[in-house]
Amino acid sequence: MTQRNTSCDNMSDLDSKETMEGIQKKIRKIEDQTIVYFPIKHHSIACSHYLEKAIDFYKPEKILIELPFGAEVNLPILQSDLTIPPIALHSFYVDNLNIFELNGKLSPDESIPVRFEGYHPIVAYSPEYHAIQLAKEKEIEVEFIDLPLYNIIPYRFKQSSISLFYPDERYYEFNAYGALLAKKLRCRNFHEVWETMFETNLDMNFQEFMRKLYIFSLVARSSLSEEFLEQEGANIREEFMKYRIKKSYQDIQEKDRKGSLLVVTGAFHSVVLPFLKGKTQKIRKKENVIITVPYTYNQLALSSGYQSGNPAPRYYDKLWSNLRNPDIKDIKIATLNLALEVKNQSREYGSFVSVADSVHVFRMAQNLGSFRGKETTGYYDLVDAVKSVFIKGDEKIYGPSIYRALDEILIGDEYGTIDPNLSTTPLLADFQYRAKKLRIKLAAATKLMRLNLYQTSTAKLKSQFLHQTVFLNLGFGEMIKGPNLIKKENLHLLAEQWNIAYNRGVEIKLISSISLGNTVRNACLTLLREKFASTGESGVASELLLVAAQMGLVEVLDDLGKQLIDIIDKDRDFKSLVQALYQLVALYNYQESLLTEGFKPLLRLIEQAYIRATFLVPSILLIQEDEEETVIEKIKALTNFILSFDDIEVDKNLFIGQIKTTLTNGKGNHAVKGALTGVLYSLHEKKVDELTREINGYFVGGASLDGGSFVYGLFMICREILLLKEDFFDRIDNLVCQFSNEDFLTILPLFRRSFSLFTPKEIDIIGSNVAQKREIEKMEKIEISGNLAELLHFADQLAGSKFEEMGL
């Protein structure tokens, strides 16, 4: 093995349109500019470190930063001592007029406007943020020069399937140069390339750092086509940035200032900006809403999908803190401390690692960094050292706890904070106002709240509000007890019990959800319409209808009801349609408590769902075995609806006719056939004699697995037949007694499955019947377990002397 060569001098032997001579010529021209172009990578400690040295050296009159133009209104918040990263600049635009003609393409339906959103995450060590703080300290004017979200929509979203934008480094990561460089340096990815070449080298001259990064970016830039850059919007952004740079420079000259202008942009842009003429764009301030929001390290981590993100935000924060601490100024200590933290966390998860192991990790990380050509230890060195030292044995067994601890320590769970005196959003303000009006205390400690839904109107309003917070996934309230109309549980209860707790996580979600609307109610309406338009399943859509009623959003029911009619007509899923039927019946039965008496189309929707589900009965014979239980439960639910719902005249004969037609098919799932046969019995369309004939038909040639499945499906629908019909019981008894020893052992597991449907009390009744017929005066009490293993004893009694004959 050999050490990595991390020098930029050999970059010209990579595939590139640039020659080393051409690169050097361009760099000289960049450095000869009266404007200083400082290149950065987002969230880079090295860039922030050298940027400070550049600002101290050049003492600029003005600093221009690659952040959205117009976001300067956020500067008081960004520079406030009460604002603590991680935070983000959040841009959003709702295309209500379909200006970009993407409604229905990036949104569920043309009637649903696309919500375009952009995030510029910021941590304490982000070069942009550090420049903003230094500007405040040194009283330097700041301007943001990047195109705002609205202006890049035609470029970044036309080819996309999502409406979310992050600035990223994919210009480096997703091109032939990045891949080839990673291979040449024996690095796993672009992030490790960056760490090896730049992030761990903090002792060079800042101008040398800039020159090295210029070379790196020029070669990377030359490997991308102009067509790609045009489609990405890189060209139009850079032309606008250059326009703002020229304008600022003219302003400085006109005011006879002698200081320089310092431009802080991504290195990919820094190397081309000096050569552009610049072009303005029409900026629509009303369409460019930009606010500062709290952020989290988890959101910033690479797992969140942010390509310019950071695989270990807390790791770099610790390094930055040590680097900025005048008493330390050494990031090696942070590496040792982090190794100790991983050790402590690993022990919490059951791994046995010691302080000595942590010291070994520290030393190995240092050696790896040195071997890999770094000035100091890097993230990948620490991770590799932890894996090598802490995992003692099989990685599959001992690795998960170490990996979990490593992620938790290096990623972190920190939340950002926004100066409350300078920023709030209408959505957050509305949430706090409504909570206060309803006398719901916003405390961090979990509080139990009991709401009697039929006692006061205030309780109903509180319930609606809490259901709205659940729908928005705020993490504020959780119903722990009460009538659950969706799951059809505890419907006899008259009160709801909630656990509520207010924390920073709730605030972050409220602030970040501002694009949904200015009030909690409007945000729920927006999200409800989006979810409704994006589903083609009547079961999901009807559940959303029920959820809307629980949230008190009755004004939208008529409109959603009309959409549901079309969804039901197109739905070809039997399970989904029966689910829709039951959700709609629940909505109908609880109209008074849900305040939905005015929802007129409800009975029509119920009838339509019933008819559509009935027509799909033949299709359920094609299901797989793992779907049997779910489908049969739906068959049972549909039967119960026919027997119990009498507010409309249900065409029972339609259902019966479909079942009879279905059962004429010789093929298909036999458990479903048993269930459908049981339905006909429940609806008085079949007699006991017919049932037993069909069962016997399965066992004419001996044991039949299909027959066992048929019995299981039958008992799922009408297990009471075995308890109430003596003649049926006798025939099943006689059938079992006729089995040969081999057949009995074959069919026994399926009979166990069928009898597992009975309750312990019912098993006791069956056992008593067996005892009586076998003239057994006293039976031992059978303790029924969850899987009814003791059914062997019952089967022994049922089969007479079978087990004795087999010598068991």
PEKAUR-V393768 format. One record per pair of residues at least 24 apart in sequence whose ideal C-beta (glycine too) atoms are under 6 Angstrom apart, sorted by the first residue. I is the first residue (numbers start at 1). J is the second residue. D is the distance in Angstrom with one decimal. If there is no record, write none. Layout:
((I J D) (I J D))
This chain:
((3 371 5.9) (3 373 5.4) (4 185 5.2) (4 372 5.2) (4 373 4.3) (6 196 5.3) (6 197 5.1) (6 373 4.4) (8 212 5.1) (8 215 4.6) (11 219 5.1) (14 180 5.4) (16 219 4.8) (16 222 5.1) (16 223 5.9) (17 222 4.1) (18 218 5.7) (18 219 5.6) (18 222 4.4) (23 215 5.7) (23 218 5.1) (27 214 5.0) (30 274 5.0) (33 274 5.3) (35 261 4.8) (36 260 5.7) (36 262 4.6) (37 263 5.0) (37 270 4.4) (37 273 5.9) (38 264 5.2) (39 213 4.5) (39 267 3.3) (39 270 3.9) (40 127 4.1) (42 308 4.6) (43 123 5.8) (43 126 5.3) (43 310 4.8) (45 125 5.0) (45 316 5.7) (45 319 5.9) (45 320 5.2) (46 198 5.1) (46 199 4.9) (47 127 4.3) (48 125 5.2) (48 127 4.7) (48 130 4.2) (49 202 5.6) (50 206 4.2) (50 209 4.6) (51 127 5.2) (53 206 4.1) (54 206 5.2) (55 134 5.4) (58 260 4.9) (58 262 5.9) (60 259 5.7) (60 260 4.9) (60 262 3.9) (61 252 5.4) (61 257 4.7) (61 259 3.3) (62 141 4.5) (62 248 5.7) (62 261 5.5) (63 131 5.4) (63 135 5.3) (63 140 5.5) (63 142 5.3) (63 262 5.1) (64 143 5.2) (64 145 4.9) (64 245 6.0) (64 248 6.0) (64 263 4.7) (65 128 5.2) (65 131 5.8) (65 144 5.6) (65 264 4.8) (66 146 4.9) (66 265 4.0) (66 266 6.0) (67 120 6.0) (67 128 5.9) (67 144 4.1) (67 146 5.9) (68 144 6.0) (68 146 5.4) (68 148 4.4) (68 290 5.7) (69 144 5.4) (69 148 5.6) (70 148 5.5) (70 288 5.2) (71 144 5.1) (71 290 4.3) (72 144 5.6) (74 292 4.7) (76 422 5.6) (77 292 4.6) (77 419 5.6) (77 422 4.9) (77 423 5.1) (78 132 5.3) (79 136 4.4) (80 419 4.0) (82 419 3.9) (83 418 5.6) (83 419 4.7) (84 417 4.4) (85 122 5.5) (85 123 4.8) (85 124 4.8) (85 416 5.4) (86 123 5.0) (86 295 4.1) (86 297 5.9) (86 300 6.0) (86 416 4.4) (87 122 5.2) (87 292 5.8) (87 294 5.9) (87 295 5.2) (87 416 4.2) (88 119 4.8) (88 120 6.0) (88 121 4.6) (88 293 5.4) (88 295 4.3) (89 120 4.2) (89 290 5.7) (90 119 5.8) (90 291 5.4) (90 293 4.6) (91 118 4.0) (91 149 3.9) (91 290 4.8) (92 117 4.7) (92 289 5.8) (92 515 3.9) (93 149 5.9) (93 150 5.2) (93 287 5.4) (100 153 5.4) (106 163 4.7) (108 530 5.9) (108 533 3.7) (108 534 3.5) (109 533 3.8) (112 530 5.5) (112 533 5.0) (114 163 5.1) (115 515 4.8) (116 153 5.7) (116 163 4.9) (117 164 5.3) (117 515 5.8) (118 149 4.3) (118 165 4.0) (119 166 5.6) (121 295 5.5) (121 300 5.3) (125 316 6.0) (125 320 3.9) (131 264 5.1) (145 241 4.8) (145 244 3.9) (147 237 4.9) (147 240 4.9) (148 288 4.2) (150 284 5.8) (150 287 4.5) (150 288 5.1) (151 281 5.4) (152 233 4.7) (155 233 3.0) (156 233 5.4) (166 306 5.0) (167 308 5.8) (168 307 3.8) (168 308 4.0) (169 308 4.6) (170 307 5.1) (171 268 4.8) (172 220 5.2) (175 223 4.9) (175 224 5.4) (176 223 5.3) (177 219 5.9) (177 220 4.9) (177 223 4.0) (192 380 5.2) (195 378 4.5) (200 374 4.0) (200 375 5.4) (200 376 5.0) (200 378 4.7) (201 375 4.6) (213 267 4.9) (214 271 5.6) (217 267 4.1) (217 268 5.3) (217 271 4.7) (218 271 5.0) (238 269 5.5) (238 272 6.0) (239 278 6.0) (239 279 4.0) (240 281 5.1) (242 273 5.4) (242 276 4.2) (242 278 3.6) (243 278 3.7) (243 279 5.7) (243 280 4.8) (246 278 4.9) (292 418 5.8) (292 423 5.9) (293 511 4.6) (293 512 5.3) (294 415 5.8) (294 416 4.0) (294 418 5.7) (294 508 4.5) (295 416 4.9) (296 415 5.5) (297 411 5.7) (297 412 4.1) (297 414 5.1) (301 411 4.9) (312 379 5.3) (312 410 3.9) (313 412 5.8) (314 410 5.9) (314 411 6.0) (314 412 2.8) (315 379 5.8) (315 410 4.3) (335 365 5.9) (335 377 4.9) (335 382 5.8) (336 362 4.5) (341 409 4.7) (342 386 5.7) (342 405 5.2) (342 406 5.6) (342 409 4.9) (345 405 3.7) (345 408 5.8) (345 409 5.6) (346 401 5.9) (346 402 5.4) (346 405 4.1) (349 401 3.8) (350 401 5.7) (351 401 4.6) (351 402 5.8) (353 390 5.0) (357 389 5.4) (360 389 4.9) (361 385 4.6) (361 386 5.5) (361 389 4.8) (415 504 4.7) (425 511 5.2) (425 514 4.7) (426 518 3.8) (427 510 5.4) (427 514 5.1) (427 518 6.0) (428 510 4.5) (428 511 5.6) (430 519 4.3) (430 520 5.6) (431 510 5.5) (431 520 5.4) (434 465 6.0) (438 462 5.2) (438 465 6.0) (442 502 3.9) (444 503 5.5) (446 499 5.4) (446 501 4.4) (447 500 5.5) (449 498 4.6) (449 500 5.8) (450 495 5.8) (450 497 5.3) (451 496 4.7) (452 495 4.6) (454 494 5.4) (463 496 5.8) (464 551 5.5) (464 552 3.6) (466 498 5.6) (467 550 4.6) (467 551 4.8) (468 520 5.4) (468 524 4.9) (468 551 4.8) (471 524 5.5) (474 506 5.1) (474 509 5.0) (475 505 5.6) (475 506 5.8) (476 506 4.9) (485 546 5.9) (485 586 4.7) (486 543 5.8) (524 551 5.7) (532 560 5.7) (537 576 4.6) (538 567 5.1) (538 568 4.6) (538 571 4.3) (538 576 5.3) (538 577 5.5) (538 580 3.8) (539 576 3.9) (539 579 3.3) (539 580 4.9) (541 567 4.9) (542 580 3.9) (542 583 3.9) (542 584 5.4) (543 583 5.2) (546 583 5.1) (546 587 5.2) (549 594 4.2) (549 596 5.0) (554 596 5.7) (557 599 4.7) (561 601 4.4) (568 608 5.3) (568 609 5.5) (568 612 5.5) (574 616 4.4) (574 620 5.2) (575 634 5.1) (577 609 5.6) (577 612 5.3) (577 613 3.9) (578 613 5.2) (578 634 4.1) (578 637 5.5) (578 638 5.3) (580 609 4.8) (581 609 4.2) (581 610 5.8) (582 637 5.8) (603 648 5.4) (607 648 5.6) (614 654 5.3) (614 655 4.9) (614 658 5.4) (617 658 4.3) (617 662 5.5) (618 662 4.6) (620 672 5.6) (621 668 3.0) (621 669 5.6) (621 672 5.8) (623 669 5.4) (628 671 4.5) (632 675 4.4) (632 713 5.9) (632 716 4.8) (635 675 5.0) (636 717 5.7) (639 679 5.0) (656 685 5.7) (670 706 4.4) (670 709 4.1) (670 710 4.7) (671 709 4.3) (671 712 5.4) (671 713 3.8) (672 713 6.0) (673 710 5.9) (674 710 3.9) (674 713 2.8) (674 714 4.0) (675 713 3.9) (675 716 5.7) (675 717 5.0) (677 714 5.9) (678 714 4.5) (678 717 3.1) (678 718 4.4) (679 717 5.8) (681 718 5.6) (682 718 5.4) (688 725 5.4) (688 727 5.9) (688 728 4.9) (692 731 4.4) (702 743 4.7) (703 743 3.6) (703 746 4.1) (703 747 4.5) (708 747 5.6) (708 750 2.7) (711 754 5.0) (712 753 5.6) (712 754 4.5) (715 754 5.0) (715 757 5.1) (719 757 5.4) (719 758 6.0) (723 765 6.0) (736 798 5.6) (736 799 5.3) (737 799 6.0) (737 800 5.6) (741 806 5.0) (744 802 5.5) (752 791 5.0) (755 791 5.6) (756 788 5.0) (760 784 4.3) (767 794 5.9) (770 797 4.6) (770 798 5.6))
